[in-house]
Amino acid sequence: MQSKILLSEDQLPKQWYNIIPDMPGTMSPVIHPGTLQPVSPDDLLPLFPMGLIEQEVSQERWIDIPEEVREIYKLWRPAPMFRAHQLEKALGTPAKIYYKYEGVSPAGSHKPNTAVPQAYYNKIAGTKRIASETGAGQWGSSIALACQHFGLECTVYMVKVSYGQKPYRKSMMQLWGADVFPSPSDKTNAGRSILEKDPDNQGSLGIAISEAVEDAATHEDTRYALGSVLNHVCMHQTIIGLEAKEQLKIAGDYPDVIIGCHGGGSNFAGIAFPFISDKANGKDIRLLAMEPASCPTLTKGVYAFDYGDTAKMAPISKMYTLGHDFMPPGIHAGGLRYHGASPLVSQLVHEGVVEARAVPQTACFEAAVLFARTESIIPAPESSHAIRGAIDEALQAKEEGKEKTILFNLSGHGHVDMAAYDAYFANQLEDYEYPEAAIQESLSHLPKVG
């Protein structure tokens, strides 16, 4: 029985897949937060280099991966795919379970797939420093790593609750040369304003984005980098699914369902987008985004125009949102904390191409423990949502007595997230359904667009 399905370095994809030409329906415009008019490329130049702006709006289906980026990718790519024989056996399921493992990257997650090209395009545009944000720290460590490769300075605003819960992620960022500040911080007007109203504020990704955007917009030599949500970020991640397609050919198999965890949408997009054209061409395939019940953007949010950040400085996009001032609960240990979602993923959910499911965190950690005890890899808490989805699908196949092929993206390892597992084993994690009243209050502050 083959457990690992590997590709050689010369099989590393030479292009990313851009889903925009194949999207159902018309794409909604991105709106300027000040003028409430559609943004122009010039409006985005204070935040992004032109190379990334062009990718953000490109109508080309295939975008060449620069050779400099491919050479750095080769440090860990192509990433392995595994057949989860031991997990299948433990579940007693007739389903076949495959997982693409992104924890082999230096930062331990899928995030360097976009951090490296973002740093590259900034470098050739003359950027000296990148300002960004991070929640659990996967993105912060990845952009720090990428900046180190291209000789860029890096400043990361880390959500304060994660800054305390995940000190080793902070250490990784500092090891790769980044300056790291707990957000909200006293370094920006946005941070100082929030601390003035609430000195004990635990932070959110929306707040950290506000700080990083302000930092970039107020320094001529600095640009902003985002680890998820945006079109070009989702496109960079499609290298995951493109490799997976080739590995499944080697295995002589094809998935019935593809599963990814969902926060902002980049890791789900990475595994799912390359298969969506197959679905459009008649393949009977399901695409399932798994999110936390405490941050239920796709399942309880509304599909509407909203700001990308709390201070209303970032562009406005049409997406599933819980409201830009949504605050995830401090007891939430599983990551995936963003109030919004990728406009591309949102549109696919809205059009019924992608399914979404929310799951409580204790069920996710239960799945992660079973996975670790069978497949031996310790998953990142974020990735446990996808594992939960895969296990549920496999158990359904068992109940129905049907064969099924499941592919999920194991987006990272949990080696620096052990405090969350400690809390789980100490019975300190609660299941938290974000209250409907709190969601409605947050949604009442959506911008009036269109």
C-alpha positions as CSV (number, residue, x, y, z in Angstrom):
1,M,0.0,0.0,0.0
2,Q,1.5,3.3,-1.1
3,S,1.4,5.9,1.7
4,K,3.4,8.8,0.2
5,I,2.8,10.2,-3.3
6,L,5.7,12.4,-4.3
7,L,6.6,14.6,-7.2
8,S,10.1,15.6,-8.2
9,E,11.4,19.1,-8.3
10,D,11.2,19.2,-12.1
11,Q,7.4,18.5,-11.7
12,L,6.9,21.8,-9.7
13,P,4.2,23.8,-11.5
14,K,5.5,26.6,-13.7
15,Q,2.2,28.6,-13.5
16,W,-0.4,29.6,-11.0
17,Y,-4.1,29.1,-11.8
18,N,-6.2,32.3,-11.8
19,I,-9.9,31.3,-11.3
20,I,-11.3,34.8,-12.3
21,P,-11.9,33.9,-16.0
22,D,-13.9,30.8,-14.9
23,M,-16.0,32.5,-12.1
24,P,-19.8,32.1,-12.3
25,G,-21.5,35.5,-12.7
26,T,-19.9,38.9,-12.7
27,M,-17.3,40.0,-10.2
28,S,-18.3,42.9,-7.9
29,P,-16.0,45.9,-7.9
30,V,-13.7,46.7,-5.0
31,I,-14.7,50.0,-3.4
32,H,-12.5,52.8,-2.1
33,P,-13.2,53.3,1.6
34,G,-13.0,57.1,1.3
35,T,-14.8,57.9,-1.9
36,L,-17.1,54.8,-2.0
37,Q,-16.3,54.6,-5.7
38,P,-14.6,51.6,-7.4
39,V,-10.8,51.6,-6.8
40,S,-8.3,52.2,-9.5
41,P,-4.8,50.6,-9.7
42,D,-3.4,54.0,-8.6
43,D,-5.6,53.9,-5.4
44,L,-3.9,50.6,-4.4
45,L,-0.3,51.7,-5.1
46,P,0.3,53.0,-1.5
47,L,-0.4,49.4,-0.3
48,F,0.8,47.0,-3.0
49,P,3.4,46.9,-5.8
50,M,2.0,47.1,-9.4
51,G,3.0,43.4,-10.1
52,L,0.5,42.2,-7.4
53,I,-2.1,44.8,-8.4
54,E,-2.0,43.4,-12.0
55,Q,-2.4,39.9,-10.7
56,E,-5.3,41.0,-8.5
57,V,-7.4,42.0,-11.5
58,S,-5.9,39.8,-14.2
59,Q,-8.2,38.0,-16.6
60,E,-5.5,35.6,-17.7
61,R,-6.2,32.0,-16.6
62,W,-2.5,31.1,-16.2
63,I,0.1,33.3,-14.6
64,D,3.8,32.4,-14.9
65,I,5.7,31.8,-11.6
66,P,8.9,33.8,-11.6
67,E,12.0,31.6,-11.6
68,E,13.3,33.3,-8.5
69,V,10.1,32.3,-6.7
70,R,10.3,28.7,-8.0
71,E,13.8,28.3,-6.7
72,I,12.7,29.2,-3.2
73,Y,9.7,27.0,-3.5
74,K,12.0,24.1,-4.2
75,L,13.2,24.3,-0.5
76,W,10.0,22.4,0.3
77,R,7.9,21.9,-2.8
78,P,6.4,19.9,-4.4
79,A,4.8,19.0,-1.1
80,P,3.9,15.4,-0.4
81,M,0.4,13.8,-0.5
82,F,-0.4,11.0,1.8
83,R,-3.0,8.2,1.8
84,A,-4.4,8.1,5.4
85,H,-4.4,4.3,5.7
86,Q,-4.2,4.3,9.5
87,L,-7.0,6.8,9.9
88,E,-9.2,4.9,7.5
89,K,-8.5,1.7,9.5
90,A,-9.3,3.4,12.8
91,L,-12.6,4.7,11.4
92,G,-13.5,1.4,9.7
93,T,-14.6,3.3,6.7
94,P,-14.8,2.2,3.0
95,A,-13.8,5.7,2.1
96,K,-10.3,6.5,0.8
97,I,-8.8,9.6,2.5
98,Y,-5.9,11.5,1.0
99,Y,-4.3,14.6,2.4
100,K,-2.0,17.2,0.9
101,Y,0.6,18.1,3.6
102,E,1.7,21.8,3.7
103,G,3.4,21.5,7.1
104,V,6.7,20.6,5.3
105,S,7.4,24.3,4.6
106,P,10.0,26.1,6.8
107,A,7.3,28.0,8.5
108,G,5.2,24.9,9.0
109,S,2.1,26.0,7.0
110,H,0.9,26.8,3.5
111,K,1.4,30.5,4.0
112,P,4.9,30.8,2.4
113,N,3.3,29.8,-1.0
114,T,2.1,33.5,-1.2
115,A,4.6,35.2,1.2
116,V,7.5,34.4,-1.2
117,P,6.0,35.8,-4.3
118,Q,4.6,38.8,-2.4
119,A,8.1,39.6,-1.1
120,Y,9.6,39.1,-4.6
121,Y,7.2,41.5,-6.3
122,N,7.8,44.1,-3.6
123,K,11.6,43.7,-3.9
124,I,11.6,44.3,-7.7
125,A,9.3,47.3,-7.2
126,G,11.9,48.9,-4.8
127,T,10.0,48.3,-1.5
128,K,12.3,48.4,1.5
129,R,9.9,47.2,4.3
130,I,6.7,45.2,4.5
131,A,4.1,45.8,7.2
132,S,1.6,43.0,7.9
133,E,-0.6,41.4,10.5
134,T,-1.0,37.9,11.9
135,G,-3.4,36.1,14.1
136,A,-2.1,32.7,15.2
137,G,1.3,33.5,13.7
138,Q,1.4,31.3,10.6
139,W,1.3,34.2,8.2
140,G,3.6,36.4,10.3
141,S,6.3,33.8,10.4
142,S,5.9,33.2,6.7
143,I,6.2,36.8,5.6
144,A,9.2,37.2,7.9
145,L,10.8,34.2,6.3
146,A,10.1,35.6,2.8
147,C,11.4,39.1,3.6
148,Q,14.6,37.5,4.9
149,H,15.1,35.8,1.5
150,F,14.8,39.1,-0.4
151,G,16.5,41.4,2.0
152,L,13.4,43.3,3.1
153,E,12.6,44.7,6.6
154,C,9.4,43.3,8.1
155,T,7.0,44.6,10.8
156,V,4.2,42.4,12.0
157,Y,1.2,43.4,14.2
158,M,0.1,40.2,16.0
159,V,-3.4,39.8,17.5
160,K,-2.8,40.4,21.2
161,V,-4.5,37.3,22.5
162,S,-2.4,35.1,20.1
163,Y,0.8,37.1,21.0
164,G,0.2,35.7,24.6
165,Q,-1.0,32.3,23.6
166,K,1.6,31.5,20.9
167,P,4.9,32.9,22.0
168,Y,6.9,30.6,19.8
169,R,5.3,31.9,16.6
170,K,6.5,35.4,17.8
171,S,10.0,33.9,18.3
172,M,10.0,32.5,14.8
173,M,9.2,35.9,13.3
174,Q,12.0,37.5,15.3
175,L,14.4,34.7,14.3
176,W,13.7,35.6,10.7
177,G,14.3,39.3,11.4
178,A,10.9,40.8,11.9
179,D,9.8,43.3,14.5
180,V,6.6,42.0,16.2
181,F,4.1,44.1,18.2
182,P,1.0,43.0,20.0
183,S,-2.1,44.5,18.4
184,P,-3.8,46.8,19.3
185,S,-0.4,48.6,19.8
186,D,0.7,52.1,20.6
187,K,2.6,52.3,17.3
188,T,-0.3,53.5,15.2
189,N,-3.3,55.9,15.4
190,A,-5.7,53.0,14.9
191,G,-4.1,51.0,17.8
192,R,-3.9,54.0,20.1
193,S,-7.6,54.9,19.5
194,I,-8.8,51.4,20.3
195,L,-6.6,51.2,23.5
196,E,-8.0,54.5,24.6
197,K,-11.5,53.1,24.5
198,D,-10.6,49.7,25.8
199,P,-7.1,49.3,27.4
200,D,-7.7,45.5,27.8
201,N,-8.7,44.9,24.2
202,Q,-7.5,41.4,23.2
203,G,-7.3,42.3,19.5
204,S,-8.7,40.9,16.3
205,L,-7.4,40.4,12.7
206,G,-9.5,43.4,11.7
207,I,-7.7,45.7,14.2
208,A,-4.2,44.3,13.3
209,I,-4.9,44.8,9.6
210,S,-5.9,48.5,10.3
211,E,-2.5,49.0,12.1
212,A,-0.5,47.4,9.2
213,V,-2.4,49.3,6.5
214,E,-1.9,52.6,8.4
215,D,1.8,51.8,8.8
216,A,2.2,51.1,5.1
217,A,0.2,54.0,3.9
218,T,2.2,56.5,6.0
219,H,5.7,55.3,5.0
220,E,6.9,55.9,1.5
221,D,9.3,52.9,1.5
222,T,6.8,50.5,3.0
223,R,4.1,48.3,1.4
224,Y,1.4,46.1,2.9
225,A,1.1,42.3,2.6
226,L,-2.0,40.2,3.4
227,G,-1.9,36.5,4.0
228,S,-5.3,35.5,2.8
229,V,-8.6,36.9,1.2
230,L,-7.2,38.8,-1.8
231,N,-7.4,37.4,-5.3
232,H,-3.7,37.2,-5.9
233,V,-3.2,35.4,-2.5
234,C,-5.7,32.8,-3.5
235,M,-4.0,32.4,-6.9
236,H,-0.6,31.9,-5.4
237,Q,-2.0,29.1,-3.2
238,T,-3.3,27.1,-6.2
239,I,0.1,25.5,-6.5
240,I,-1.3,23.2,-3.8
241,G,-4.2,21.9,-5.9
242,L,-2.2,21.8,-9.1
243,E,0.3,19.5,-7.4
244,A,-2.5,17.5,-5.9
245,K,-4.0,16.8,-9.3
246,E,-0.8,15.3,-10.6
247,Q,-0.4,13.2,-7.4
248,L,-3.9,11.8,-7.7
249,K,-3.1,10.8,-11.3
250,I,-0.1,8.8,-10.0
251,A,-2.5,7.2,-7.4
252,G,-5.0,6.5,-10.2
253,D,-7.7,8.2,-8.2
254,Y,-10.0,11.3,-8.2
255,P,-11.8,12.9,-5.3
256,D,-15.5,12.9,-4.7
257,V,-15.1,15.6,-2.1
258,I,-12.4,18.2,-1.4
259,I,-12.1,19.8,2.0
260,G,-10.2,22.7,3.4
261,C,-10.4,24.8,6.6
262,H,-11.7,28.3,6.1
263,G,-10.6,31.5,7.8
264,G,-10.0,34.1,5.1
265,G,-10.1,31.6,2.3
266,S,-6.5,31.2,0.9
267,N,-5.9,27.6,2.0
268,F,-9.3,26.4,0.9
269,A,-8.8,28.2,-2.4
270,G,-5.4,26.6,-2.8
271,I,-6.7,23.0,-2.7
272,A,-10.1,23.6,-4.3
273,F,-9.8,26.2,-7.1
274,P,-7.9,23.9,-9.5
275,F,-10.7,21.4,-9.3
276,I,-13.6,23.9,-9.9
277,S,-13.1,23.9,-13.6
278,D,-13.5,20.1,-13.5
279,K,-16.8,20.6,-11.7
280,A,-17.9,23.2,-14.2
281,N,-17.2,20.7,-17.0
282,G,-19.4,18.0,-15.5
283,K,-17.3,16.2,-12.8
284,D,-19.4,15.1,-9.9
285,I,-17.3,16.7,-7.1
286,R,-18.2,18.5,-3.9
287,L,-16.1,21.3,-2.4
288,L,-16.5,21.8,1.3
289,A,-15.2,24.7,3.4
290,M,-15.0,24.0,7.1
291,E,-15.1,26.9,9.6
292,P,-15.3,27.4,13.4
293,A,-18.7,27.9,15.0
294,S,-17.3,30.8,17.0
295,C,-16.3,32.7,13.8
296,P,-19.0,31.5,11.4
297,T,-18.4,33.8,8.5
298,L,-19.7,31.7,5.6
299,T,-22.5,30.0,7.5
300,K,-23.9,32.9,9.6
301,G,-22.5,36.0,7.9
302,V,-24.2,38.0,5.2
303,Y,-23.1,38.4,1.6
304,A,-22.5,42.1,1.4
305,F,-20.0,44.9,0.9
306,D,-17.8,45.4,4.0
307,Y,-14.5,46.9,5.0
308,G,-11.6,44.5,5.2
309,D,-10.5,46.0,8.6
310,T,-11.9,47.5,11.8
311,A,-10.7,51.1,11.3
312,K,-12.3,51.2,7.8
313,M,-9.0,52.0,6.0
314,A,-8.7,48.9,3.8
315,P,-10.8,48.6,0.6
316,I,-14.4,47.5,0.7
317,S,-15.2,44.2,-1.0
318,K,-18.4,42.1,-1.5
319,M,-18.0,39.0,0.7
320,Y,-19.5,37.0,3.4
321,T,-19.0,39.0,6.6
322,L,-19.8,39.1,10.3
323,G,-19.2,42.8,10.3
324,H,-15.8,44.6,10.3
325,D,-16.0,45.2,14.1
326,F,-16.6,41.5,14.8
327,M,-14.6,40.4,17.8
328,P,-13.9,36.6,18.1
329,P,-14.1,35.3,21.7
330,G,-10.9,35.0,23.6
331,I,-11.6,31.3,24.4
332,H,-11.4,30.4,20.8
333,A,-8.2,28.4,20.4
334,G,-8.5,27.2,16.8
335,G,-7.5,30.2,14.7
336,L,-9.5,31.2,11.6
337,R,-10.5,34.4,13.3
338,Y,-11.2,36.8,10.4
339,H,-14.6,38.6,10.1
340,G,-14.8,38.3,6.3
341,A,-13.9,35.9,3.5
342,S,-12.2,35.9,0.2
343,P,-14.6,37.6,-2.4
344,L,-13.8,34.7,-4.7
345,V,-14.7,32.0,-2.2
346,S,-17.7,34.1,-1.1
347,Q,-19.1,34.3,-4.6
348,L,-18.6,30.6,-5.1
349,V,-20.5,29.9,-1.9
350,H,-23.2,32.3,-2.9
351,E,-23.6,30.6,-6.3
352,G,-23.8,27.2,-4.7
353,V,-20.5,25.9,-6.2
354,V,-18.9,25.6,-2.7
355,E,-20.5,24.2,0.5
356,A,-19.7,25.6,3.9
357,R,-20.1,24.0,7.3
358,A,-19.3,25.3,10.8
359,V,-18.0,23.0,13.6
360,P,-17.3,23.5,17.3
361,Q,-13.7,23.6,18.5
362,T,-13.8,20.6,20.9
363,A,-15.0,18.4,18.0
364,C,-12.1,19.7,15.9
365,F,-9.5,19.0,18.6
366,E,-11.0,15.5,19.1
367,A,-10.5,14.9,15.3
368,A,-6.9,16.3,15.5
369,V,-6.0,14.0,18.4
370,L,-7.4,10.9,16.5
371,F,-5.4,12.1,13.4
372,A,-2.2,12.5,15.4
373,R,-2.6,9.1,17.0
374,T,-3.1,7.3,13.7
375,E,-1.2,9.3,11.1
376,S,1.4,10.6,13.6
377,I,1.4,14.2,12.4
378,I,0.4,16.8,15.0
379,P,-2.0,19.2,13.1
380,A,-2.3,22.9,13.5
381,P,-5.5,23.8,15.3
382,E,-6.7,25.5,12.1
383,S,-6.1,22.4,10.0
384,S,-8.2,20.3,12.5
385,H,-11.4,21.8,11.0
386,A,-10.6,20.1,7.7
387,I,-9.7,16.9,9.5
388,R,-13.1,17.0,11.2
389,G,-14.8,17.5,7.9
390,A,-12.9,14.5,6.4
391,I,-13.7,12.2,9.3
392,D,-17.4,13.2,9.1
393,E,-17.5,12.4,5.4
394,A,-15.7,9.1,6.0
395,L,-18.1,8.1,8.8
396,Q,-21.1,9.0,6.5
397,A,-19.6,6.7,3.8
398,K,-19.4,4.0,6.5
399,E,-23.0,4.5,7.6
400,E,-24.2,4.4,4.0
401,G,-21.9,1.5,3.0
402,K,-20.5,3.5,0.0
403,E,-17.1,4.0,-1.3
404,K,-15.9,7.6,-1.4
405,T,-12.6,9.4,-2.2
406,I,-11.9,12.3,0.1
407,L,-9.1,14.8,-0.3
408,F,-8.3,17.4,2.3
409,N,-5.6,20.0,2.8
410,L,-3.6,19.6,6.0
411,S,-2.5,23.2,6.0
412,G,0.1,23.1,8.7
413,H,1.6,21.3,11.7
414,G,0.9,22.2,15.3
415,H,4.4,22.0,16.8
416,V,4.3,25.6,18.1
417,D,0.6,25.4,19.0
418,M,0.8,22.9,21.9
419,A,-0.7,25.3,24.4
420,A,-4.0,24.8,22.6
421,Y,-3.7,21.0,23.0
422,D,-2.8,21.5,26.6
423,A,-6.0,23.5,27.1
424,Y,-8.0,20.7,25.3
425,F,-6.6,17.9,27.5
426,A,-7.2,20.1,30.6
427,N,-10.9,20.4,29.6
428,Q,-10.4,24.2,29.4
429,L,-11.8,24.6,25.9
430,E,-15.5,25.5,25.5
431,D,-17.7,25.2,22.5
432,Y,-18.9,28.7,21.7
433,E,-21.7,29.5,19.2
434,Y,-21.3,33.2,18.3
435,P,-24.6,34.8,19.4
436,E,-27.0,35.8,16.7
437,A,-27.7,39.1,18.5
438,A,-24.0,40.0,18.5
439,I,-23.8,39.2,14.7
440,Q,-26.8,41.4,14.0
441,E,-25.3,44.3,16.0
442,S,-22.0,44.0,14.1
443,L,-23.8,43.8,10.7
444,S,-25.7,47.0,11.5
445,H,-22.5,48.9,10.8
446,L,-22.0,47.7,7.2
447,P,-21.0,50.5,4.7
448,K,-23.8,51.9,2.5
449,V,-22.6,50.8,-0.9
450,G,-24.7,50.4,-4.1
